[in-house]
Amino acid sequence: MKKSLLGAAVGAALTLTAGLAQAATPFEVDVSTAINRGIEFLATQGVYNNPSSLGTDGANGLAMEALLEKRASGVATDPPQGYTGANATDQGRLRTAAAFILDRVNNTSFYAYRDGQWMFALSTYALTGGPDKSVLAPGNVNYQTIKEAMDALVDRTITNQRKATNGFPNPINQGYWCYTNQFCEDSSTTQFAVAGLAAAKAFYASNKSADNPFADAARVTAIDAALARSRTAYELNAAVGSDRAGCFNLTGAERGHGYNSFASTGYLPSLQQTASGIYIQLFGGANINTPMVQNYMQWVKNRYRWQDLSNLGNFWPGQSMGYYMWSSFKAMELLRQAGVPPSAGNIGPNDFGTLPAANAPACDVRQVNKEPATFARPAVFGAGAVGFYAGEPKGQYFDYAHQLISMQCANGSFTCTGFPGSWGDSFNTSHNSYALLVLQRSTGGGCVDTDGDGVCDTEDNCPAVPNPGQENTYGDARGDACEPRPIVSCDIDGDRDVDSIDVNAVRAGIGQVPVAGDKRDATGDGKITVNDVRACTLKCTRALCATN
């Protein structure tokens, strides 16, 4: 089944039953504790206040997205809480954070870092039921409605992209953003603008509304064009090499990107910007089997790291670790959620960390996946000897999540132990937010080509559940979008819907070998795992995954 990423990332927020939380693994419990502590740390610093303690240009959008993507069940494979699924305390924080944005948009001009964050946080907030101006600030002329604020953010972002109409006729020079304009080829600012626009596309493709309807086909078209230009930029400006001589150029096909395009500044590819380049291409209409996506994935796979950036981060290896973790995990999670299998011989989203450093092509700083059974529980979470996490799936998520919880302090900060990755902004909010978003498996609410037609379009933004007892299918010979069909998998009890009873039944079967036709094997891989729990949760047919 092709899944809508809108449904996966910013559909109806789900609050699952206590049984789900009780079924969490020891690692899931500790991750949930780390997330709660991290959110409380940010809240204690006034990050969610109006006005935010971070000021207008801080990382409050990242922090707001992290709060929206907290799992009410405590299990990271379950959907984010959004606004509707949040508890009263978190809803209050989200209202003040949203009010801060609605009050500031019309008093600011384009700034790529800030505007990108605001777009994806406000989109996720709105699509999960967050109240609009009429509730947050009725009658206050300084505030915009959500739709007005999104329109302003999107329009000024597209206006400031490097493109032919801005005097850059050569395609190799198009598709980027600078900090406050279009006059450089900076990747770090471009990734924020692209992430924000991808989330805004989901907003405009939605049939939801608050004070105003969100649907806006003209802006969807404009966003598609902007995202396509960025994809082209990362294809045309793909470069070879790295900052580490011993891992300079490992295969003929690998390509990457640095903080700026190589042609304009000579920056060699870095881990964080090459990873960002993967999801930028996906948002522009590519998929896992697009040749340049594979080339970028090969560059990262050949230099995969979970401990630090070594010297693979251009000039900022001591600041960019959290940045890299989220960009690289987000790219692979988008591919996992899209469900498009890699063609024979291609790299898949679970292949990072499977190549030992000495194996060809050798790279002395490449790391392999951690073995969960060989680690003790970090003392800050309680007692637990080596083997405490035995049975946890090995892979990119455990590598990153275990590294993060091992570096978190009791007050919830991920930086007080000297973990590499903080830019030194107020309360280290950017790095702390990146850490939370990784732990939450966040994709930031964007859209990718989930129907396999090579284009990120309205068919990829079908509602998660068009009708009770049905699921989405896409783009048949007649070109229908979101044509419903009867549910086949995940309806474990056969009552023509998917709810928390069904999800609990799948979770209870983890580790079992399914028989032919077993509806608990939602991914069809011949095993019942947490991935099946995640897939079935995304099919819940009622808000909050309710049973009636």
N, C-alpha and C positions, 0 to 999 in steps of 0.2 A: 504493500500500500504506500502511496506517496502521501507524505504528511505536510500540512501547512505549517510553516515555521511560525506564522502568526499565532496559530493555535498552540504551538509548542512553547513559544516564548512569552507571548503577551495575551493569550486567550483568557477565558474566565479563570480567575484565581481559585485554586482548589484547597479546601481544608479537609484533610483526610481524617479518618477515625483514629481514636487512641490506639487501636489495635495495630495500626501501621507503625506508629512511633515505637510501640513496645517491641515490634519485630525488627527494629533497626539493629544493625551489626554494631559491635563495640566501636569500630572505626567511625561509622555513621553517627553514633552518639557523641563521640568526641568532636567530630566535625561540626555537628549541630551546636555543641557547647561553644566551640571556637567562634562560630558565626554570631551567636547571641552575645558573647563577650565583645566581639569586634563592633557590633552595632551599638552596644551600650557605651563603649569607649567613645565612638563618634558622637553619640547623642550627648554624652556628658560634656564634651567640648563645645557644644552649641552649634554643631554643624548643621542640624536640621532646623534651626531657629529662623525666624523672620524678624529682622535681618539675620542672615547666616553669619556666624563668627568668622567664616572664611572670606567674607567680602564678596563683591560681585564677580570677580574673576577667578575665584577659587574652585576647588574640585567638588562643589556641592552637588553637581549633577551626577558624578560618579557615586558619591555617597548615597544619594537618593535612589539611584538604580540598585545599589546593594541592598537597601532596605526593602525595596519592592520585590527583589528576588530572593528574599529570605523564605525558607520553606516552613510553612506553619506546622507541617508534620514532623519537621526536623530531619527528614530524609532527603538528601541532595538530589536523588533521582526522581523525586516528585516535583510537580510544577510549582512555580513561585507563588507566593501569597498575593502579590499585587496589592491593590488597595482593598478590594472587597474581602479578601481572605485574611487581612491583617487584624490583629487585636486592637482594642481601643487605643492603647498607648501608641502603637505604631501608626495607626490611622491619624492620630493627632500630629505626629511627627511629619507624616506625608503631606498633610494639609498645609502645615506651615512651610514646608520645603517647596511645595507647589506654589503657594501664595508668593513666596519670595521671587520665584521665576516670573510669575505673571505680573508682578509689580516692576520688574527690572527690564524686561525685554524692550519696551518702548523708550527706555532711557539709555540704551546702549547701542553701539554699532557692531559690525561684524568682528568677531574674534573666534578663530577656528576652534581652539581648545574648549572654550566656554560654551559656544553655541552648539558644538557637537554633543557635549554632555547634556545640555538642556534639552535638545531634541529627543535623545533616546530616553531620558528620564521622564519628560513630560508625556511622550507617546505611551510609554508603559503605564504610567499613572492613569492617563485618560482611558486607555483601552481596558483597564481592569477596574473601572468604575469610580475613579477619583472625582470628587466634587469640583465643580467649575466656579467661576467668579461669582455667580449668583449666590453661592453658599459661602465662599471664602471671603469675599469683599464686596457685598452688594452695594451698588451706588457709588463706589469709589472710582473716580475717573482715571486714576493713575494705574489701575489694573486693567489688563486685557483679558478676554476670555481665552480658553485653551486654544480654540481654533484661530483666533486672531494672533496669539503669540506664536503658534506653530507656523502660520502663514508668514509672519515677519522673519522668523528664524530661517525658514526654508528659502524664502525669496532672496534674502541677503546672502545666504551661503551660496546659492547657485550663481548669483550675480558676481560674486568674487572668485569664481573658479577660473583658472587659466583655460581659455577656449578661443576659438577663432574670432568670435565677435568681440573679444577683448584685445584683439591685436596679435594673436598667436596662431597664425595659419598653419604652421607645421604641426602635425599630430603628435610628434615626439615631445613637443613643449606644452601640450595641453593636458588637462585632467587633474592638475595639482591645485592645492591652496597654499598660500603663505599664512602668516599669523593673522594679519588684518586685511589682506588684499590678495591679489593673484600674481604678485611679482617675484615669486621664487618657486623652486621645485622641491618643497619640503615634504617629507613623508610623514613625519610625526603629526603635523597639523592636518595633513590630508586624511590620515586614518581616522581622526576624530570627526572631520566633516563627513566622510563617507559613512561612518557608523551612525551618525545622527540622521543623515538622509535616508539610510536604509530603514531605520526605525520609523522615520516620518512617512515613508512609503506605506508601511503597514497601517499607520494611523489614517492616511488618506484613502486607503483601499477598504477601510472598514465601513460597515453600515451602522456603526454606533453613533451616538451623539451625546452631548451634554448641553451647555447653553446653545450650542450650534451643532448641526450635523458635521461629522468629520469628513465624509466622502468628498473627494475632490479629484476627479479624473484628470483634469488639466495639470495639476501639480504632480500626480503620479507619473504622467508622461514626461514632465520636465525633470523629475528626479531620475527616471530611467535613463534619460539622455546624459545627465551629469555622471551617474554611476558608470555608464558605458564608457565615457571619456576617461574616467579614472582607471578602469580596467585596461583600456588601451595604453595608458601611460605606463602601467606596471609591466605590460607585455613589451612595449617598445624600448623601455629603459632597463630591462632586465640585464644584470651584470654578472660577471664571474669573479671568483676570488673571495678572500676574507682578510681580516686584519691579523690572522694568525698564520705565519709562514708555513708551519707544519700541516695546516689544514687549508691551504690556499685554494687550490682548484682540484677537486677530488674525482669528478667524473665529467665527461664531455657535455652531458645534458643539464647538469645542475645550474640554476640561475637564482639570483637573489636581488635584494635592494637595500640600500643604506638609508641614512637619515635624509639625504638629498640624492637626487639622481646622479649617477656616476658621470654622465656627460656634462653636467653643469658644475659639479664641485669635486669630482674624483672620489667621493665616498664609496668605499667597497661595501658589499652586502654585510648586514648585521643580522643577528638572530631575531631581534625584536621587529625590525622593519621588514625582513623577509617574511616573517610570520604574518604581519599585518597585510603584506602584499597578497597573501593567499586569500584572506577573507575579502579584501578589496576586489579581487578578481571575481570571487563568488557573488558578491553583491552586484557586480556589473554584468552578470549573466553566465559566467563560466560554471563548470561543474567539476567533479573530481577527475574526470577523464580528459578535461581540456589540457592540451600539451603543456602550456606554460604553468598551469596550476601544478602539474606533476613535476615540472622542473624546479619550482619553488619548494615543493614538499621534499624533493630529493636533497636540496641544499640544507634544509633544516634537519632532516633525518640524519644526514652525514655528520652533523655537528650538534646533535641533540644534547641538551644539558638540563638538569633540574636543580643543581646546587648553586650555581652562579653563572655569570656570562663569560667567565675566563676573560679572554681578550677578543671576544667575538661580538662586542657591542659598540663598535666605533669608539668615540671618545668618552662614552659614559657607561662603562661596564659596572661601575659601582652604584649607579643610580637607577638603572633600567630593568632590574630583575623582575619586579612585579609587573611592569609594563610588558615584558616579554612573556611572562607566564600567562597573562590574560589573553594577549593577542594570539599566542600559539595554541592555547587550549580552545579559545573561541573559534579559531579557524577549523580545528579538527572536530569540535562539537557540532558546528554547522554541517559538516559533512556527515557526521553520524546521524544527525536528525533528518537530513535530506533523504537518506536511505538509498542513494544511488550507488550500486556496487562498483568497485574499481574494475576496469577491464583487466584481462589476463596480463600479468607482468607489471601492472601499475601499483603504486604505493597506496595503501589504505589509511584511514584515519587512526588506526590502532597500531601502526608500524613504527612509530617513534619509540626509540629505546630498545629496539630488538637487535641492533647491530653492535657487537662488541668493538671496543676501540681499536684492537689489533687486526680485526678482520678487514679485508679489502672492501672499499678504499680506506686505508688506515687513517685515523685522526686521533692523536694522543689525548685530546680532551673530551672526546665523545663519551657519553655515559649511557649505561644500559638501565632498564627498569629496575626499581628497587624490588627486593623480595619481601613482601609484607611479613612473613613469618619470622624474619630475622631481626625485627625491631621490637624494643620494649615500648610501653606507653610513656609519652612525655609526662614527667612528674607533675606538671601543672594541672593535669587532668585526673590524677589519682594514681593508685598503685596498679601495676600491670607489668609482668616480666616479659622477657623476650618470647615472642609467640602470641602476644596478646591480640595482634591483628591477623593471626593466621586465618586463611580462608578468604581474605579480602582479595578481590581481583587485582592482578598485577597489570600495570599500564600507566599511561600518562597521568590519569587523574590521581592515582595513588601517589605517584612520584611527586606531583606538585602539592597535593593536599597534605600529605604527610610532612613534606618539607615546611609548609606554612604553619601547621599546628605545632611542629617542633620548635618553631622560632617565636611563637606567640607568648606574651607575658600574661600574668594573672589579671592585669587591668584591661586586657583585650587588645592592646597594641601589638602589631606585628613587627615593630621596628626597634623596640627598646633593647633587643638583644643584639643589635648590630647587623641584622639581616640586610644583605645588599638589595637595594631597589628603591630607596626613598629619594625623591628629588629635594627634600627639605622644605616642602611647602607646609603651611600651618597644620600642626598636629599630624604631619605626615599623612594627610588625608588621602592623597592620591594612591600611595602605596597600600595603605590600609584598605582602601576601597578595592583596588585590584585584587588583593588577597581574598577579600570576601567574595568577589565576583567569581574567582576561580573556584573557591570552595563550593559555591552555589551552582556551578556548571553553567554560568551565564553566557548567553550569546548577545545580550544587549538589545533584544527585540527586533532584529533585522529580518530581511527577507532574502531567501536564496531561491534558485531554480529547483523547486521540489517536484515539478511534474516532468522534468527531463526534456523540455522542449528547447533548451538553450537560452531562454529568456526569463528574466524575473518579472512577471507580469501579474495581472489580477487573478489568474488561475492559481497562483502560488499563495494567495492571501484569502483563500476560502475560509469561512467561519469554521472553527474547530468542530462544531456539531451543528449542521444545518437543520436537522430535525431529530427528535428523540428516536432512538432505535436505528439510526442511519450513520454512515460515515461518508467522507468525501472521496470522490474519484475525479480525475482531471482530464481535460482536453481529449475527448474521443474524436472519432472521425468527423463528427458534426461541429467540433469546436466548442462544445458546451463547457462552461466553467462551473465547477462545484456541483456537478450532477450527483445527487445522493444515491447510495445503494445500500442494501441491507448489511448490517454488521455480520461479519463472519467470525473474526477472532476476538478474544477478550470477553465475550459474553459467556462467562463460565457457567452461570446458573441458568442460561437459556431463557431469560425473561425479556429478551429483545432490547436490553439497554446495557450500558456499562457503568457500574457505580462502585462504591468503595467495597461492597461485598465481593465483586469480581476481582478487584485489585488485591484485596486481602488474600483471595484464593490463589492468585498468581504468586504473591510473595511467599505464601506458605509452601509452595512447590519448588522454591529455589533449591537447586542441587539435584533435583529429580530428572530422569531421562523421560521426555514425553513420548507417548505413543503416536502413531500416525494420526494426523488430524487433531491433535491436542490443541485446544484453543488457548492454552496458557503459553504456548510457544509462539508469542506474537511476532517475534523477529524471524522465525523460521530457520533458526540455526541448529536445531536438534538438541537444544539445551534450554532449561528454564533458569534464567539469571535475573539480576537486577535490571538488565536491559529490557526484559519482557515486562517487568513491573512498570518501568518508565513508559514503554510504548503503550501499555494498556491504560495508564493514568491519563495519557494524552487523548484517549478516546472517550473519556467520561462524558456521558450524554446529558448531564445536568450540571448546572453551576454548583460549585463546592463538592462535586462528585457525590451528590446526595443520593440516597437510596429511594426516595419517593418525592 
